[in-house]
Amino acid sequence: MMRLPEFRYCAARSIEEAAAVLAESPADTMLLAGGTDVLPNMKRRQQVPRTVVGLRGIPALGAQHNGNGLVLGAGVTLTHIVRDPNIRAHYPGLWQAAAQIATPHLRNMGTIGGNLCLDTRCTYYDQNYEWRKAIDFCLKKDGAVCWVATSSPRCLAVSSTDTAPALIALRARVRLVSANSVREVDVTDLYQNDGIQYSVRRADEILTEIALPPSDGWRSTYWKLRRRGSFDFPVLSVAGAVRLDPSGGVTDARIVLGAVASRPMEAREAASTLVGRPLSDEAIAEAAEQAFAVAKPMDNTDFTLHWRKRVSRAFVTYALRELRGDDMRDERVKTARQAMG
């Protein structure tokens, strides 16, 4: 049985209180919302904080505001998102992403903020302490070598968040709060392509809310590849959003690939090639080919990296066909292993 290490626990009652505790010693203090990622990591000794700040007792983090778009507190559970008909109707890409995370039990605990801050994953990192010690650890934790690519100067652990690609496609922003500052960052700018320093969120900051712009005229979708039809992290994901004019022409588009690098990767050229054109088979094929060039998966998770790269072309095609209005339900069940009707 893996046990948690010893730590001091602080159950914060406000964002200000949580930020104040975090400011005391950011380097060895961690935040706990649902705990579905942090607690297993602590049991495996991947993270050993001296202080853990509990966020579940902060009412503001569980709030949701509808108005000029949608604002979600970072403590809103994934189950809440899945059950919200407004989110399903207006932000289907986010709804699909949340609905495909883990299992119902974990979605009951897991939060939108926690999923955005999800630690990067790797075959050589997500093991128990004794296993990692046997290979002299890895660059991400306690070691000096990235076993994915031994000559790499940086960690290549992969981004496995489902909601981040969807929120990037939807042009969302997050609020980061510390004891001394408040700043807002586009979700696309929240990440960097480094398996260790994968987020620009500082150690003394709390991600408190996610703001989505109005969905007027936008269609969105999210496709996820995994071995099983539930529970598994993505080994490839595609989030897409398009805005269409009355004639069916694309006026704006975003395509985001997940689980192919240490951060979600925007396929900007692929998206721009769609603008000014209808979503014809030819336009979709061109965009899928350009997105394929962006996908650079590494051998650090399930399935072979070469096959995962090839599948990225197909999944972008599926996503864009669904945005066009094609009935993709059978393809979802066959390929993505989940019905999203």
TAVEN-V492059 format. One record per residue. RES is the residue in three letters. PHI is phi as a letter, one per 30 degrees, with the letter a starting at -180 (NA if undefined). OMEGA is omega as a letter, one per 40 degrees, with the letter a starting at -180 (none if undefined). Layout:
RES|PHI|OMEGA + RES|PHI|OMEGA
//
This chain:
MET|NA|i + MET|d|a + ARG|c|i + LEU|d|i + PRO|d|i + GLU|d|i + PHE|a|i + ARG|d|a + TYR|c|i + CYS|b|i + ALA|c|a + ALA|d|i + ARG|c|i + SER|a|i + ILE|d|a + GLU|d|i + GLU|d|i + ALA|d|i + ALA|d|a + ALA|d|i + VAL|d|i + LEU|d|a + ALA|d|a + GLU|d|a + SER|a|a + PRO|e|a + ALA|d|a + ASP|b|i + THR|b|i + MET|b|i + LEU|c|a + LEU|b|i + ALA|c|i + GLY|d|i + GLY|i|a + THR|d|i + ASP|c|a + VAL|d|a + LEU|d|i + PRO|e|i + ASN|d|i + MET|d|i + LYS|d|i + ARG|d|a + ARG|i|i + GLN|d|i + GLN|b|a + VAL|b|a + PRO|d|i + ARG|d|a + THR|b|i + VAL|b|a + VAL|c|i + GLY|d|a + LEU|c|a + ARG|d|a + GLY|d|a + ILE|c|a + PRO|e|a + ALA|d|a + LEU|d|i + GLY|c|a + ALA|d|i + GLN|b|a + HIS|b|i + ASN|c|a + GLY|l|i + ASN|d|a + GLY|j|a + LEU|b|i + VAL|c|i + LEU|c|i + GLY|d|a + ALA|d|i + GLY|d|i + VAL|d|a + THR|d|i + LEU|d|i + THR|d|i + HIS|e|i + ILE|d|a + VAL|d|a + ARG|d|a + ASP|d|a + PRO|d|i + ASN|d|i + ILE|d|a + ARG|d|a + ALA|d|a + HIS|c|i + TYR|b|a + PRO|d|i + GLY|d|i + LEU|d|i + TRP|d|a + GLN|d|i + ALA|d|a + ALA|d|a + ALA|d|a + GLN|c|i + ILE|d|i + ALA|h|a + THR|b|i + PRO|e|a + HIS|d|a + LEU|d|i + ARG|d|i + ASN|d|a + MET|c|a + GLY|d|a + THR|c|i + ILE|d|i + GLY|d|i + GLY|d|i + ASN|d|i + LEU|d|a + CYS|c|a + LEU|e|i + ASP|d|i + THR|d|a + ARG|b|i + CYS|a|i + THR|e|a + TYR|c|a + TYR|c|a + ASP|d|i + GLN|b|i + ASN|d|a + TYR|e|a + GLU|d|i + TRP|d|a + ARG|d|i + LYS|d|a + ALA|d|i + ILE|c|a + ASP|i|i + PHE|i|a + CYS|b|a + LEU|e|a + LYS|d|a + LYS|b|i + ASP|i|a + GLY|c|a + ALA|b|a + VAL|b|i + CYS|d|a + TRP|d|i + VAL|d|i + ALA|b|a + THR|d|i + SER|c|a + SER|d|i + PRO|d|a + ARG|b|i + CYS|d|a + LEU|c|i + ALA|e|a + VAL|c|i + SER|d|a + SER|b|i + THR|d|i + ASP|d|a + THR|d|a + ALA|d|i + PRO|e|i + ALA|d|a + LEU|d|i + ILE|d|i + ALA|d|a + LEU|c|i + ARG|i|a + ALA|d|i + ARG|b|i + VAL|b|i + ARG|c|i + LEU|c|a + VAL|b|i + SER|b|i + ALA|d|a + ASN|b|a + SER|a|i + VAL|b|i + ARG|b|i + GLU|c|a + VAL|b|i + ASP|d|a + VAL|e|i + THR|d|i + ASP|c|a + LEU|d|a + TYR|c|i + GLN|b|a + ASN|d|i + ASP|b|a + GLY|d|i + ILE|c|i + GLN|c|a + TYR|d|a + SER|b|i + VAL|d|i + ARG|d|a + ARG|d|a + ALA|d|a + ASP|c|a + GLU|c|i + ILE|c|i + LEU|d|a + THR|c|a + GLU|a|i + ILE|b|a + ALA|c|i + LEU|c|i + PRO|d|i + PRO|e|a + SER|c|a + ASP|e|i + GLY|i|a + TRP|c|i + ARG|c|a + SER|b|a + THR|a|i + TYR|b|i + TRP|c|a + LYS|b|i + LEU|c|i + ARG|a|a + ARG|d|a + ARG|c|a + GLY|d|i + SER|a|i + PHE|i|a + ASP|d|i + PHE|d|i + PRO|d|i + VAL|c|i + LEU|a|i + SER|b|i + VAL|b|i + ALA|c|i + GLY|b|i + ALA|b|i + VAL|b|i + ARG|c|a + LEU|c|i + ASP|d|a + PRO|e|a + SER|d|i + GLY|j|i + GLY|d|a + VAL|d|i + THR|c|i + ASP|a|a + ALA|a|i + ARG|b|i + ILE|b|a + VAL|b|i + LEU|c|i + GLY|c|i + ALA|i|i + VAL|c|a + ALA|a|i + SER|d|i + ARG|b|i + PRO|d|a + MET|c|i + GLU|d|i + ALA|c|a + ARG|d|a + GLU|d|i + ALA|d|i + ALA|d|a + SER|d|i + THR|d|i + LEU|d|a + VAL|d|i + GLY|i|a + ARG|b|i + PRO|d|i + LEU|d|i + SER|d|i + ASP|e|a + GLU|d|i + ALA|d|i + ILE|d|i + ALA|d|i + GLU|d|a + ALA|d|i + ALA|d|i + GLU|d|i + GLN|d|i + ALA|d|i + PHE|e|a + ALA|d|a + VAL|d|a + ALA|d|i + LYS|b|a + PRO|d|i + MET|c|a + ASP|d|a + ASN|b|i + THR|a|a + ASP|d|a + PHE|i|i + THR|d|a + LEU|d|a + HIS|d|i + TRP|d|i + ARG|d|i + LYS|d|i + ARG|d|a + VAL|d|i + SER|e|i + ARG|d|a + ALA|d|a + PHE|d|i + VAL|d|i + THR|d|i + TYR|e|a + ALA|d|a + LEU|d|i + ARG|d|i + GLU|d|i + LEU|d|i + ARG|d|a + GLY|j|i + ASP|d|i + ASP|d|a + MET|c|a + ARG|d|a + ASP|d|i + GLU|d|i + ARG|d|a + VAL|d|a + LYS|d|a + THR|c|a + ALA|d|i + ARG|i|i + GLN|a|i + ALA|d|a + MET|b|a + GLY|d|none
//
